[in-house]
Amino acid sequence: MTNNFSQIILLGALNGVYDLYMDHPVDQIDISILAAMQRLPGASQREIAEAVNLSQNACWRRIRRMEEAGIIEGRTPRLNREALGLGLVVFTMIRTRHHSDAWLRSFRAHVAAIPEVVDFFRIGGDYDYMLKIVTADMAGFDSVYRRLIEGLDLETVTSHFAMEAIAENRPLPVQRAMATARRR
């Protein structure tokens, strides 16, 4: 599943740091635009502009600049996984003995080729990687699991099954990020 109206990824630009593609750092108006894009799923550019009290052209220029800077990555509708028959969410933790660059590239490509893996993180702690897998049911997960371990030398693979999604795909806290950046 993805976030509202746009999948918005903030790549450190909220710290007020200049980006190579930006003429100036992200400001409060940009933050308001990002928040509105997350808050108003399916809103048109005109509706976003109205929500932040900007002209449509000024809003478009800011959105375009943030897209070019990599702050906004794509515009994907939020899908209801339950309505699509994808009721099982599994968090899989992986520990490996291998840490060479070549092995990591191969492992990442292997995992990226499994569409049911919707999130994939390298983590610290007892495990090396965490995957979020979304599938229809246990038989679907078993198929994913078999594809995941096929041909790989993994030390430990353990999975945790979600009983209930309490908060899923929440909007990013762009207002808080800006406030934190100002305190620095």
C-alpha positions, 0 to 999 in steps of 0.5 A, a space after each residue: 500500500 502507498 500513501 495518500 495522493 502522492 507518496 511523499 519522501 522527504 530526503 533531508 531537505 526539511 533540515 533547510 539544507 540546500 539541495 543541488 537542484 534547489 535555488 533555496 531550502 524548503 520553506 513553510 509554504 513547501 511544508 504546507 503543500 506537502 502536508 496538503 498533498 498527504 491530507 487531501 487524497 486525490 486533490 487536483 493541483 488547483 485544490 492543493 493551491 487553494 488549500 495553501 492559499 497560493 495561485 495555481 501557477 505558484 503552487 505548480 512551480 513549487 511542486 515541480 521544484 520539489 519533484 526535481 529535488 527528489 522531495 516528492 517521488 511519484 504520485 501513487 494512489 492509496 490502495 485498500 489492500 483488504 478490498 484487493 484481497 491482500 489481507 495478510 501482512 508479514 514482517 520477515 526478519 533476516 540475518 545473513 553471514 554474508 556482507 560483501 558488496 557483491 552478495 548484497 547487490 545480488 540479495 537486494 536484486 533477488 528481494 526486489 524481484 518479489 512484488 509481494 515485498 512492499 517494504 525492504 530495510 537494512 536494519 541494526 540489531 539482531 537481524 540484518 534486514 526487515 521485509 514487509 510482505 503483503 499477500 492474500 493468505 498463508 499459502 501466498 506467504 508460503 510461496 513468497 517464502 520459498 521464492 525468498 530463500 531459493 538459492 540464498 545462503 541465509 543464516 536466519 529467517 523469522 516471520 511475524 504475522 500482523 493480527 491487525 493494522 492499527 496505524 498503516 501508511 500514515 502521512 509523514 510528519 512534515 510540520 514536525 520535521 520543519 519545527 525540528 529543523 528550525 530548532 537546530 
